[in-house]
Amino acid sequence: MEVAAPLLQLTWDRALSIVDPEIRLSLKAEDMTFLLNQAKGSASRPFTMHLSADGFVDLAGKRAGAERFHLIVTQIMEAAGAFHAVTGDKPEVEAHRSRPADYLNEVWPLLAEAFGVKPSSCTFGGAAHVTGNLSGILEGEAWQWACDLEARLKGNEVSFTTPGTRGRGMLTANLQVKGLFPAVETALTFAAEKAELSWKGMGVKSAKAAFSSSGKGSDFHMQHLSFQIPQAEFTLGGRRIRVADINAEAQTGTIRFDPTRLSFPRIGIHTSLMKNLRLSLDAHDGQASFGLEGEKVRAFHLAQVLDLIPPDGSWRASIPSW
């Protein structure tokens, strides 16, 4: 990483005292630029940073902190809050963030590289708002981290592209994470609007979706899942089929990541072609099983639409002579 600081100002309130070895100080840095080393030895574009902070250094208590800081990385993030640290046998750090703004369209390429994802396959617009507390203590040779954080998105535009699949929509979400890593308690809600999806000849437009879940560690319990799709299109037997008013809803389910398992015992599905369908899904160990049942599902009407039987419902049969 390369850093340049044309203006760096540090002031403190008084000379160091042996009786009371605590120094109050202020730090101000403007128009600092830095470059990040990226993959294959290339450097990122220059980032400009502004920082101001008021804090203290307590030499006797082995403490230091900033009661107030304001950090701006142009077009990347803005944050304000406080920071405290303790040195010694058990070092500790604690940070509080109160004024958040992370600009996702600029931050995502940096995060994508860290996670090994192709940045162009997924794009985010707008800002993410992250507030809360993060603290850590060094136990032996490992840091133990605890948090109480909240992240929010509001009407952010999201799009993604994979081989054979394209999608986009507006996303509103709230994520709360609390506790000691890795067994943190998590609560997530999100809603998608104006969603579009194209996958293997199937097309969906102007869809809505909502989801809520909570859990601890790698186990999550879903409280609500719903989809509303005004119209979907797909190809069957060389014909283009249109299905209107698709609604799906589930009130319970389980999602696990270690090992990976999905379980949705009951998903209610209603469309203009079929009614009162109930779908169940269980997937684990690379295998998936489905169940489908219903009452008064209008299967006869569906067969007519798909030309499986004549439109007038008439049947003709011929018996060969012997």
Backbone as numpy.savetxt, mean C-alpha at the origin, in Angstrom:
# Nx Ny Nz CAx CAy CAz Cx Cy Cz
27.21 8.21 -1.80 26.36 9.40 -1.80 27.24 10.63 -1.80
26.91 11.61 -2.59 27.62 12.87 -2.65 26.74 13.98 -2.09
27.33 14.86 -1.25 26.58 15.94 -0.60 27.31 17.24 -0.80
26.55 18.32 -1.10 27.09 19.68 -1.19 26.20 20.60 -0.38
26.80 21.44 0.48 26.03 22.33 1.36 26.56 23.75 1.24
25.97 24.59 0.37 26.45 25.97 0.22 26.20 26.81 1.45
25.14 26.49 2.26 24.87 27.24 3.48 24.60 26.27 4.61
25.48 26.26 5.60 25.31 25.42 6.78 25.62 26.27 8.00
24.62 26.52 8.83 24.76 27.42 9.97 24.44 26.67 11.26
25.35 26.75 12.24 25.18 26.09 13.53 25.45 27.11 14.63
24.49 27.31 15.53 24.65 28.24 16.65 24.28 27.54 17.94
24.91 27.97 19.07 24.55 27.43 20.38 24.46 28.57 21.38
23.80 28.31 22.52 23.40 29.40 23.41 24.50 29.88 24.35
25.47 29.03 24.69 26.49 29.43 25.65 27.69 28.50 25.55
28.71 28.89 26.26 29.93 28.07 26.28 29.69 26.81 27.11
30.50 25.80 26.86 30.36 24.53 27.56 30.72 24.71 29.03
29.83 24.18 29.91 30.06 24.28 31.35 30.32 22.88 31.91
31.32 22.74 32.76 31.61 21.45 33.38 30.52 21.09 34.37
29.95 22.10 35.04 28.90 21.85 36.02 27.60 21.40 35.35
27.27 22.04 34.27 26.03 21.73 33.55 26.36 21.56 32.06
26.92 20.40 31.70 27.42 20.23 30.32 26.30 19.93 29.31
25.37 20.84 29.20 24.31 20.72 28.18 24.35 21.92 27.27
24.29 21.68 25.98 24.37 22.74 24.99 23.05 22.82 24.23
22.48 24.01 24.19 21.31 24.25 23.35 21.80 24.79 22.02
21.29 24.25 20.93 21.82 24.68 19.64 20.73 24.70 18.58
21.02 25.40 17.49 20.14 25.48 16.33 20.95 25.15 15.09
20.32 24.45 14.17 20.97 24.05 12.92 20.11 24.50 11.76
20.74 25.08 10.76 20.03 25.51 9.57 20.88 25.19 8.35
20.28 24.49 7.41 20.97 24.13 6.17 20.03 24.41 5.01
20.49 25.14 4.04 19.67 25.50 2.88 20.37 25.09 1.59
19.55 24.68 0.64 20.03 24.34 -0.71 21.13 23.29 -0.71
21.02 22.35 0.22 21.95 21.22 0.19 21.55 20.29 -0.95
22.48 19.79 -1.70 22.21 18.86 -2.79 22.94 17.55 -2.52
22.30 16.46 -2.92 22.95 15.16 -2.74 22.52 14.23 -3.86
23.38 13.27 -4.15 23.14 12.25 -5.16 23.18 10.89 -4.50
22.29 9.99 -4.91 22.26 8.63 -4.39 22.84 7.67 -5.42
23.66 6.75 -4.95 24.19 5.72 -5.84 23.11 4.70 -6.16
22.90 4.45 -7.45 21.89 3.51 -7.89 22.54 2.25 -8.44
21.70 1.35 -8.95 22.22 0.11 -9.50 23.15 0.38 -10.67
24.07 -0.54 -10.88 25.02 -0.49 -12.00 25.92 0.74 -11.92
26.09 1.29 -10.70 27.03 2.37 -10.50 26.54 3.73 -10.95
25.32 3.86 -11.43 24.82 5.15 -11.88 24.36 5.97 -10.68
24.27 7.28 -10.87 23.85 8.19 -9.80 22.47 8.73 -10.09
21.72 9.01 -9.04 20.39 9.58 -9.20 20.50 11.04 -9.63
19.38 11.61 -10.00 19.38 13.05 -10.27 19.60 13.80 -8.96
20.09 15.04 -8.98 20.35 15.77 -7.74 19.06 16.06 -6.98
19.11 15.91 -5.67 18.02 16.28 -4.78 18.44 17.48 -3.96
17.51 18.40 -3.75 17.78 19.59 -2.94 17.08 19.46 -1.60
17.81 19.77 -0.51 17.29 19.58 0.83 17.45 20.86 1.64
16.41 21.16 2.44 16.45 22.26 3.39 16.14 21.68 4.78
16.91 22.09 5.79 16.73 21.56 7.13 16.91 22.66 8.16
15.99 22.71 9.12 16.14 23.59 10.28 15.75 22.80 11.51
16.48 23.00 12.62 16.22 22.24 13.84 16.71 23.01 15.05
15.98 22.84 16.16 16.39 23.36 17.46 16.51 22.17 18.40
17.68 22.04 19.04 17.87 20.86 19.88 18.87 21.07 20.98
19.39 19.96 21.51 20.29 20.01 22.64 21.24 18.82 22.59
22.36 18.97 23.28 23.31 17.89 23.51 23.62 17.88 25.00
23.27 16.79 25.68 23.51 16.63 27.11 24.67 15.64 27.27
25.86 16.16 27.51 27.04 15.30 27.58 27.01 14.41 28.81
26.52 14.91 29.94 26.49 14.12 31.16 25.46 12.99 31.07
24.29 13.28 30.55 23.24 12.28 30.43 23.33 11.43 29.18
24.33 11.72 28.34 24.52 10.99 27.08 23.24 11.01 26.24
22.65 12.21 26.15 21.42 12.38 25.38 21.60 13.50 24.38
20.84 13.40 23.31 20.81 14.46 22.32 19.46 14.40 21.61
19.05 15.50 21.08 17.76 15.49 20.39 17.42 16.81 19.75
16.36 16.78 18.98 15.81 17.97 18.34 14.35 18.07 18.76
14.04 19.11 19.58 12.65 19.29 19.99 11.77 19.73 18.83
12.43 20.29 17.83 11.71 20.71 16.62 12.63 20.59 15.43
12.14 19.95 14.38 12.89 19.95 13.12 11.91 20.09 11.96
12.38 20.64 10.89 11.60 20.80 9.67 12.51 20.45 8.50
12.14 19.39 7.79 12.96 18.88 6.69 12.17 18.90 5.40
12.77 19.44 4.35 12.17 19.45 3.03 13.18 18.91 2.03
12.80 17.86 1.34 13.56 17.38 0.19 12.69 17.68 -1.03
13.11 18.61 -1.85 12.27 19.18 -2.90 11.65 18.09 -3.76
10.31 18.16 -3.89 9.52 17.24 -4.71 9.60 15.78 -4.26
10.18 15.52 -3.09 10.26 14.16 -2.57 9.44 14.04 -1.29
9.74 14.87 -0.30 9.05 14.75 0.97 9.17 16.03 1.77
8.27 16.19 2.73 8.33 17.26 3.73 7.92 16.66 5.07
8.67 16.96 6.11 8.36 16.39 7.42 8.75 17.38 8.51
7.97 17.35 9.58 8.27 18.14 10.77 7.99 17.27 11.98
8.74 17.50 13.06 8.51 16.70 14.25 9.63 16.86 15.24
9.95 15.77 15.98 10.97 15.79 17.01 11.77 14.50 16.94
13.00 14.57 17.50 13.89 13.41 17.48 14.71 13.41 18.77
14.86 12.21 19.39 15.65 12.08 20.61 16.50 10.81 20.51
17.69 10.87 21.11 18.60 9.73 21.09 19.34 9.65 22.41
19.64 8.41 22.84 20.41 8.15 24.05 21.54 7.20 23.68
22.76 7.52 24.11 23.89 6.64 23.87 24.23 5.90 25.16
25.24 5.06 25.11 25.62 4.29 26.29 25.53 2.81 26.04
25.28 2.04 27.10 25.22 0.58 26.98 24.03 0.13 26.14
22.90 0.83 26.25 21.71 0.51 25.47 21.25 1.74 24.70
21.82 1.98 23.53 21.42 3.15 22.75 19.93 3.10 22.39
19.29 4.26 22.39 17.89 4.37 22.04 17.70 5.54 21.09
16.71 5.40 20.21 16.32 6.50 19.34 14.80 6.57 19.30
14.27 7.76 19.14 12.82 7.96 19.04 12.56 9.15 18.15
11.64 8.97 17.21 11.29 10.04 16.28 9.77 10.20 16.24
9.33 11.44 16.13 7.91 11.76 16.01 7.73 12.64 14.79
6.78 12.25 13.93 6.52 12.99 12.70 5.11 13.54 12.74
4.98 14.86 12.55 3.67 15.50 12.66 3.20 16.19 11.39
4.10 16.57 10.51 3.70 17.22 9.27 4.22 16.40 8.10
3.35 15.58 7.50 3.84 14.65 6.49 3.44 15.03 5.08
4.28 14.69 4.13 3.93 14.74 2.72 5.04 14.04 1.94
4.76 12.86 1.41 5.71 12.13 0.58 5.13 12.06 -0.82
5.84 12.63 -1.78 5.33 12.75 -3.14 5.63 11.47 -3.90
4.57 10.65 -4.09 4.76 9.27 -4.53 5.34 9.15 -5.93
4.99 10.08 -6.83 5.50 9.96 -8.19 7.02 10.09 -8.25
7.63 10.77 -7.25 9.08 10.88 -7.19 9.70 9.84 -6.28
8.99 9.48 -5.21 9.53 8.52 -4.26 9.50 7.10 -4.81
8.45 6.76 -5.59 8.27 5.38 -6.04 9.47 4.83 -6.81
10.09 5.55 -7.75 11.26 4.96 -8.44 12.38 4.56 -7.48
12.56 5.33 -6.39 13.59 4.98 -5.42 13.20 3.73 -4.64
11.92 3.64 -4.23 11.45 2.46 -3.51 11.45 1.22 -4.41
11.08 1.41 -5.67 11.02 0.27 -6.59 12.38 -0.39 -6.74
13.42 0.41 -6.82 14.75 -0.16 -6.94 15.13 -0.93 -5.68
14.74 -0.39 -4.50 15.06 -1.06 -3.25 14.36 -2.41 -3.15
13.12 -2.51 -3.70 12.35 -3.75 -3.64 12.54 -4.63 -4.87
13.36 -4.19 -5.82 13.61 -4.99 -7.00 12.45 -5.03 -7.98
11.65 -3.96 -8.03 10.49 -3.88 -8.92 10.80 -2.91 -10.05
10.35 -3.24 -11.25 10.54 -2.36 -12.38 9.68 -1.11 -12.20
10.27 0.09 -12.07 9.47 1.28 -11.76 8.37 1.56 -12.77
8.64 1.31 -14.06 7.67 1.64 -15.09 6.44 0.75 -15.06
6.49 -0.39 -14.34 5.35 -1.30 -14.29 4.25 -0.80 -13.37
4.55 0.19 -12.53 3.56 0.70 -11.59 3.86 2.17 -11.31
2.85 3.03 -11.33 3.04 4.45 -11.07 2.04 4.90 -10.02
2.45 5.89 -9.21 1.61 6.47 -8.17 1.60 7.98 -8.34
0.45 8.59 -8.12 0.34 10.04 -8.15 -0.07 10.58 -6.80
0.09 11.88 -6.60 -0.31 12.50 -5.35 0.69 12.28 -4.24
0.24 12.51 -3.00 1.12 12.43 -1.84 0.59 11.40 -0.84
1.51 10.80 -0.12 1.17 9.93 1.02 1.44 10.71 2.30
0.58 10.55 3.28 0.72 11.27 4.55 0.98 10.24 5.66
2.16 10.34 6.25 2.58 9.40 7.29 2.87 10.18 8.56
2.19 9.82 9.68 2.42 10.47 10.96 2.60 9.40 12.03
3.14 9.82 13.19 3.25 8.91 14.30 4.63 8.85 14.91
4.89 7.78 15.64 6.13 7.62 16.39 6.85 6.33 15.99
8.19 6.41 15.98 9.04 5.25 15.73 10.17 5.28 16.72
10.38 4.17 17.43 11.44 4.13 18.43 12.20 2.82 18.33
13.46 2.85 18.74 14.28 1.66 18.68 15.27 1.61 19.83
15.62 0.41 20.26 16.61 0.22 21.31 17.53 -0.93 20.90
18.82 -0.75 21.14 19.80 -1.77 20.76 19.92 -2.80 21.86
19.50 -4.03 21.57 19.60 -5.15 22.51 20.66 -6.12 21.99
21.81 -6.14 22.65 22.91 -6.97 22.15 23.43 -6.40 20.85
23.29 -7.17 19.76 23.75 -6.70 18.46 22.60 -6.40 17.51
21.36 -6.44 18.00 20.20 -6.23 17.14 19.33 -5.11 17.69
18.79 -4.33 16.79 17.87 -3.25 17.16 16.45 -3.82 17.28
15.74 -3.41 18.34 14.33 -3.74 18.52 13.52 -2.48 18.23
12.60 -2.59 17.25 11.86 -1.41 16.80 10.39 -1.52 17.19
9.84 -0.40 17.62 8.43 -0.29 17.95 7.88 0.94 17.25
6.58 0.90 16.94 6.01 2.03 16.19 4.55 2.23 16.54
4.07 3.39 16.22 2.66 3.75 16.27 2.45 4.73 15.12
2.20 4.19 13.92 2.22 4.96 12.70 0.88 4.90 11.97
0.59 5.94 11.23 -0.60 5.97 10.38 -0.22 6.55 9.02
-0.62 5.86 7.95 -0.36 6.32 6.58 -1.70 6.49 5.87
-1.83 7.58 5.09 -3.09 7.89 4.43 -2.85 8.26 2.98
-3.74 7.77 2.13 -3.84 8.19 0.74 -5.25 8.72 0.51
-5.40 9.72 -0.32 -6.72 10.27 -0.60 -6.82 10.62 -2.08
-7.54 9.77 -2.80 -7.75 10.02 -4.22 -6.50 9.98 -5.06
-5.54 9.12 -4.68 -4.30 9.02 -5.44 -4.50 8.18 -6.69
-3.97 8.63 -7.79 -4.06 7.88 -9.04 -2.99 6.80 -9.08
-3.40 5.58 -9.36 -2.50 4.43 -9.40 -2.70 3.70 -10.72
-1.62 3.26 -11.33 -1.72 2.45 -12.55 -0.62 1.39 -12.52
-0.89 0.27 -13.20 0.11 -0.80 -13.26 0.00 -1.51 -14.60
1.10 -2.10 -15.01 1.17 -2.84 -16.27 2.03 -4.07 -16.06
1.50 -5.22 -16.42 2.25 -6.47 -16.44 1.99 -7.15 -17.78
2.75 -8.17 -18.15 2.47 -8.86 -19.42 1.02 -9.34 -19.49
0.25 -8.77 -20.39 -1.13 -9.18 -20.59 -2.14 -8.48 -19.70
-1.69 -7.60 -18.79 -2.60 -6.96 -17.85 -2.31 -5.48 -17.75
-3.38 -4.69 -17.73 -3.26 -3.24 -17.52 -4.37 -2.80 -16.58
-4.05 -1.88 -15.68 -5.07 -1.41 -14.75 -4.76 0.00 -14.27
-5.81 0.70 -13.83 -5.64 2.03 -13.27 -6.86 2.37 -12.43
-6.73 3.39 -11.56 -7.85 3.79 -10.74 -7.43 4.85 -9.73
-8.40 5.30 -8.93 -8.17 6.28 -7.88 -8.28 5.56 -6.54
-7.26 5.73 -5.69 -7.16 4.95 -4.46 -7.18 5.86 -3.23
-8.04 5.50 -2.27 -8.07 6.14 -0.95 -7.83 5.04 0.09
-6.88 5.27 0.99 -6.51 4.20 1.92 -6.07 4.77 3.26
-6.20 3.94 4.29 -5.72 4.27 5.62 -5.06 3.02 6.22
-3.82 3.16 6.64 -3.06 2.05 7.21 -2.55 2.46 8.58
-2.85 1.65 9.60 -2.37 1.88 10.96 -1.52 0.70 11.39
-0.33 0.99 11.89 0.61 -0.04 12.33 1.07 0.31 13.74
0.95 -0.64 14.67 1.28 -0.36 16.06 1.86 -1.60 16.72
2.93 -1.39 17.52 3.49 -2.51 18.27 4.96 -2.71 18.00
5.45 -3.87 18.43 6.86 -4.23 18.31 7.06 -5.10 17.08
8.00 -4.73 16.22 8.30 -5.52 15.03 8.89 -6.87 15.43
8.56 -7.97 14.68 7.69 -7.99 13.49 6.22 -8.26 13.80
5.89 -8.46 15.09 4.51 -8.82 15.45 3.67 -7.57 15.68
3.64 -6.68 14.69 2.88 -5.44 14.82 1.40 -5.71 14.55
0.55 -4.91 15.17 -0.87 -4.94 14.89 -1.17 -3.99 13.74
-1.93 -4.48 12.76 -2.17 -3.71 11.53 -3.65 -3.63 11.26
-4.09 -2.44 10.83 -5.47 -2.23 10.38 -5.42 -1.49 9.06
-6.11 -2.02 8.05 -6.07 -1.45 6.71 -7.47 -1.32 6.15
-7.77 -0.16 5.60 -8.98 0.04 4.81 -8.59 0.76 3.53
-9.22 0.38 2.42 -8.99 1.12 1.19 -10.22 1.05 0.31
-10.34 2.03 -0.55 -11.43 2.10 -1.51 -10.86 2.55 -2.85
-11.28 1.89 -3.92 -10.85 2.23 -5.27 -12.06 2.69 -6.07
-11.89 3.74 -6.86 -12.95 4.26 -7.71 -12.40 4.49 -9.11
-13.32 4.55 -10.08 -12.96 4.77 -11.48 -11.91 3.75 -11.94
-12.05 2.53 -11.44 -11.06 1.49 -11.75 -11.29 0.89 -13.12
-10.21 0.65 -13.84 -10.24 0.01 -15.15 -9.25 -1.15 -15.13
-9.65 -2.26 -15.78 -8.79 -3.44 -15.82 -8.95 -4.14 -17.15
-7.84 -4.53 -17.73 -7.83 -5.30 -18.96 -6.92 -6.50 -18.75
-7.51 -7.72 -18.93 -6.73 -8.93 -18.67 -7.24 -10.06 -19.55
-6.37 -10.55 -20.44 -6.65 -11.71 -21.28 -8.02 -11.64 -21.95
-8.28 -10.51 -22.60 -9.52 -10.35 -23.34 -10.69 -9.88 -22.51
-10.51 -9.77 -21.20 -11.58 -9.28 -20.34 -11.36 -7.80 -20.05
-12.44 -7.02 -20.06 -12.33 -5.60 -19.81 -13.34 -5.12 -18.78
-12.90 -4.26 -17.87 -13.74 -3.69 -16.82 -13.48 -2.19 -16.77
-14.55 -1.39 -16.66 -14.42 0.06 -16.57 -15.34 0.59 -15.48
-14.94 1.75 -14.92 -15.74 2.49 -13.93 -16.13 1.62 -12.74
-15.23 0.75 -12.32 -15.52 -0.16 -11.20 -15.18 0.51 -9.87
-15.81 -0.02 -8.81 -15.54 0.42 -7.45 -15.20 -0.81 -6.60
-14.34 -0.60 -5.62 -13.98 -1.71 -4.71 -13.71 -1.14 -3.33
-13.99 -1.93 -2.31 -13.72 -1.55 -0.92 -13.21 -2.76 -0.17
-12.29 -2.53 0.78 -11.66 -3.62 1.51 -11.26 -3.14 2.89
-11.45 -3.98 3.90 -10.97 -3.66 5.24 -10.50 -4.94 5.91
-9.41 -4.84 6.67 -8.87 -6.01 7.36 -8.05 -5.55 8.55
-7.77 -6.47 9.45 -6.90 -6.21 10.59 -6.17 -7.50 10.92
-5.04 -7.35 11.60 -4.28 -8.56 11.93 -3.07 -8.24 12.77
-2.29 -9.29 13.03 -1.07 -9.16 13.80 0.00 -10.01 13.14
1.18 -9.43 12.95 2.24 -10.15 12.27 1.87 -10.43 10.83
1.92 -11.69 10.43 1.64 -12.08 9.04 0.24 -12.65 8.85
-0.61 -12.60 9.89 -1.98 -13.12 9.80 -2.98 -11.97 9.79
-3.89 -12.00 8.81 -4.88 -10.93 8.68 -6.28 -11.54 8.56
-7.23 -10.83 9.14 -8.63 -11.23 9.06 -9.41 -10.13 8.33
-10.06 -10.52 7.25 -10.81 -9.56 6.46 -12.19 -9.34 7.07
-12.58 -8.07 7.20 -13.91 -7.74 7.71 -14.90 -7.42 6.59
-14.38 -6.92 5.46 -15.31 -6.53 4.40 -14.57 -6.48 3.06
-15.24 -6.97 2.03 -14.74 -6.90 0.66 -15.92 -6.75 -0.27
-15.86 -5.76 -1.17 -16.98 -5.57 -2.10 -16.47 -5.01 -3.42
-17.17 -5.38 -4.49 -16.92 -4.88 -5.83 -18.23 -4.45 -6.46
-18.21 -3.35 -7.19 -19.35 -2.94 -8.01 -18.81 -2.60 -9.40
-19.28 -3.36 -10.40 -18.80 -3.20 -11.76 -20.01 -2.94 -12.66
-20.14 -1.74 -13.23 -21.30 -1.45 -14.08 -21.39 -2.37 -15.29
-20.23 -2.66 -15.89 -20.25 -3.54 -17.06 -18.87 -4.15 -17.27
-18.87 -5.43 -17.63 -17.64 -6.15 -17.96 -17.82 -6.86 -19.29
-16.74 -7.04 -20.01 -16.77 -7.72 -21.29 -15.73 -8.82 -21.30
-16.07 -9.94 -21.96 -15.11 -11.02 -22.13 -15.48 -11.78 -23.40
-14.52 -12.57 -23.87 -14.71 -13.34 -25.10 -14.96 -14.80 -24.76
-16.00 -15.38 -25.35 -16.34 -16.78 -25.13 -16.77 -17.40 -26.45
-16.04 -18.41 -26.88 -16.38 -19.08 -28.14 -16.38 -18.16 -29.33
-15.48 -17.18 -29.34 -15.40 -16.24 -30.45 -16.41 -15.11 -30.37
-17.28 -15.12 -29.38 -18.27 -14.06 -29.21 -17.87 -13.13 -28.08
-18.23 -11.86 -28.24 -17.98 -10.87 -27.21 -19.21 -10.79 -26.31
-19.03 -11.14 -25.01 -20.14 -11.18 -24.07 -20.04 -9.98 -23.13
-21.16 -9.31 -22.92 -21.23 -8.19 -21.98 -22.11 -8.56 -20.79
-21.59 -8.30 -19.61 -22.32 -8.58 -18.37 -22.42 -7.28 -17.59
-23.64 -6.90 -17.21 -23.86 -5.63 -16.51 -24.17 -5.86 -15.04
-23.98 -4.80 -14.26 -24.38 -4.78 -12.85 -23.81 -5.96 -12.06
-22.49 -6.05 -12.05 -21.83 -7.11 -11.28 -21.55 -6.59 -9.87
-22.03 -7.33 -8.89 -21.80 -6.98 -7.48 -21.30 -8.21 -6.74
-20.25 -8.03 -5.97 -19.70 -9.12 -5.16 -19.40 -8.59 -3.77
-19.67 -9.42 -2.75 -19.45 -8.97 -1.38 -19.11 -10.15 -0.48
-18.15 -9.93 0.42 -17.76 -10.93 1.42 -17.57 -10.24 2.75
-17.96 -10.92 3.82 -17.88 -10.33 5.15 -16.83 -10.98 6.04
-16.20 -12.03 5.55 -15.18 -12.69 6.35 -14.17 -13.37 5.44
-12.96 -13.51 5.93 -11.91 -14.16 5.18 -10.60 -14.12 5.95
-9.64 -14.93 5.52 -8.34 -15.01 6.18 -7.24 -14.88 5.15
-6.24 -14.07 5.48 -5.07 -13.89 4.61 -3.83 -14.11 5.45
-2.98 -15.08 5.04 -1.74 -15.36 5.76 -0.58 -15.32 4.78
0.58 -14.86 5.28 1.74 -14.72 4.41 2.88 -15.67 4.76
2.85 -16.32 5.89 3.95 -17.23 6.26 3.40 -18.42 7.03
3.02 -19.51 6.31 3.03 -19.67 4.85 1.84 -18.97 4.22
1.91 -18.76 2.90 0.85 -18.04 2.20 -0.42 -18.88 2.11
-1.54 -18.26 2.51 -2.83 -18.94 2.41 -3.94 -17.90 2.33
-4.90 -18.15 1.42 -6.09 -17.32 1.27 -7.31 -18.19 1.53
-8.24 -17.67 2.31 -9.47 -18.42 2.58 -10.64 -17.44 2.64
-11.59 -17.62 1.70 -12.81 -16.83 1.67 -13.99 -17.81 1.63
-14.61 -18.07 2.77 -15.65 -19.10 2.81 -16.94 -18.73 2.09
-17.22 -17.44 1.91 -18.49 -17.08 1.28 -18.37 -15.71 0.62
-18.48 -15.69 -0.71 -18.50 -14.46 -1.49 -19.80 -14.45 -2.28
-20.68 -13.52 -1.97 -21.94 -13.42 -2.69 -21.77 -12.67 -4.00
-22.32 -13.21 -5.09 -22.17 -12.61 -6.42 -23.54 -12.47 -7.07
-23.80 -11.27 -7.62 -25.04 -10.99 -8.35 -24.68 -10.23 -9.62
-25.27 -10.64 -10.75 -25.07 -9.95 -12.02 -26.40 -9.85 -12.74
-26.40 -9.17 -13.88 -27.61 -9.08 -14.68 -27.98 -10.42 -15.30
-27.02 -11.35 -15.39 -27.28 -12.66 -15.99 -27.62 -13.72 -14.96
-26.99 -13.63 -13.79 -27.20 -14.65 -12.77 -27.32 -13.98 -11.41
-28.13 -14.58 -10.54 -28.36 -14.03 -9.21 -28.03 -15.08 -8.14
-27.79 -14.57 -6.93 -27.71 -15.41 -5.73 -26.64 -16.49 -5.80
-25.51 -16.18 -6.43 -24.39 -17.12 -6.44 -23.56 -16.96 -5.17
-23.02 -18.05 -4.68 -22.14 -18.02 -3.52 -20.86 -18.78 -3.87
-19.74 -18.07 -3.81 -18.44 -18.62 -4.17 -17.59 -18.76 -2.92
-16.87 -19.87 -2.81 -15.89 -20.07 -1.74 -14.53 -20.34 -2.36
-13.48 -19.89 -1.69 -12.12 -20.02 -2.21 -11.17 -20.37 -1.08
-10.29 -21.34 -1.35 -9.22 -21.69 -0.42 -7.96 -21.98 -1.24
-6.90 -21.23 -0.99 -5.67 -21.39 -1.77 -4.48 -21.48 -0.83
-3.63 -22.49 -1.03 -2.42 -22.65 -0.24 -1.53 -23.69 -0.92
-0.23 -23.62 -0.63 0.75 -24.58 -1.18 0.68 -24.65 -2.70
0.42 -23.52 -3.34 0.39 -23.48 -4.80 -0.84 -24.10 -5.42
-1.85 -24.45 -4.61 -3.08 -25.04 -5.12 -4.27 -24.22 -4.64
-5.36 -24.29 -5.41 -6.57 -23.55 -5.07 -7.79 -24.43 -5.29
-8.75 -24.32 -4.41 -10.02 -25.03 -4.56 -11.16 -24.03 -4.49
-12.19 -24.27 -5.32 -13.33 -23.37 -5.41 -14.61 -24.15 -5.14
-15.57 -23.44 -4.60 -16.91 -23.99 -4.45 -17.93 -22.99 -4.96
-18.99 -23.47 -5.60 -20.00 -22.58 -6.17 -21.38 -23.20 -5.95
-22.27 -22.39 -5.39 -23.64 -22.85 -5.17 -24.57 -21.64 -5.25
-25.87 -21.90 -5.32 -26.83 -20.80 -5.38 -28.25 -21.31 -5.49
-29.19 -20.37 -5.34 -30.61 -20.65 -5.46 -31.24 -19.63 -6.41
-32.08 -20.15 -7.33 -32.75 -19.27 -8.30 -31.74 -18.37 -9.00
-30.72 -18.99 -9.57 -29.62 -18.25 -10.15 -29.88 -17.82 -11.60
-31.02 -18.18 -12.17 -31.38 -17.83 -13.55 -30.43 -18.49 -14.54
-30.12 -19.75 -14.31 -29.22 -20.47 -15.20 -29.82 -20.62 -16.59
-31.16 -20.76 -16.71 -31.80 -20.88 -18.02 -31.58 -19.61 -18.84
-31.71 -18.44 -18.18 -31.48 -17.17 -18.87 -30.03 -17.06 -19.33
-29.09 -17.48 -18.51 -27.68 -17.43 -18.89 -27.41 -18.33 -20.09
-28.00 -19.51 -20.12 -27.80 -20.42 -21.25 -28.32 -19.81 -22.54
-29.43 -19.05 -22.46 -29.94 -18.38 -23.66 -28.99 -17.30 -24.14
-28.46 -16.50 -23.22 -27.55 -15.42 -23.60 -26.30 -15.98 -24.25
-25.82 -17.12 -23.76 -24.61 -17.73 -24.30 -24.88 -18.63 -25.50
-26.15 -18.64 -25.97 -26.55 -19.45 -27.13 -26.34 -20.94 -26.88
-26.48 -21.35 -25.64 -26.40 -22.77 -25.35 -27.72 -23.46 -25.65
-28.82 -22.68 -25.64 -30.14 -23.17 -26.04 -30.77 -22.13 -26.93
-31.76 -22.48 -27.76 -32.39 -21.49 -28.63 -33.00 -20.35 -27.83
-33.02 -19.13 -28.41 -33.58 -17.98 -27.69 -35.03 -18.15 -27.28
-35.86 -18.88 -28.09 -37.27 -19.06 -27.74 -37.50 -20.23 -26.80
-36.41 -20.93 -26.44 -36.53 -22.04 -25.51 -37.07 -23.31 -26.13
-37.26 -23.32 -27.45 -37.81 -24.51 -28.10 -36.71 -25.53 -28.35
-37.11 -26.80 -28.39 -36.17 -27.89 -28.62 -36.70 -28.76 -29.76
-35.82 -29.25 -30.55 -36.17 -30.18 -31.62 -35.25 -31.38 -31.54
-35.84 -32.53 -31.76 -35.04 -33.74 -31.75 -35.52 -34.66 -32.86
-34.64 -35.35 -33.48 -34.99 -36.31 -34.54 -34.53 -37.69 -34.11
-35.38 -38.66 -34.38 -35.07 -40.05 -34.02 -34.83 -40.81 -35.31
-33.67 -41.34 -35.52 -33.40 -42.08 -36.77 -34.26 -43.34 -36.84
-34.63 -43.66 -38.06 -35.42 -44.88 -38.29 -34.50 -46.10 -38.36
-35.04 -47.24 -37.97 -34.28 -48.50 -38.01 -34.77 -49.36 -39.14
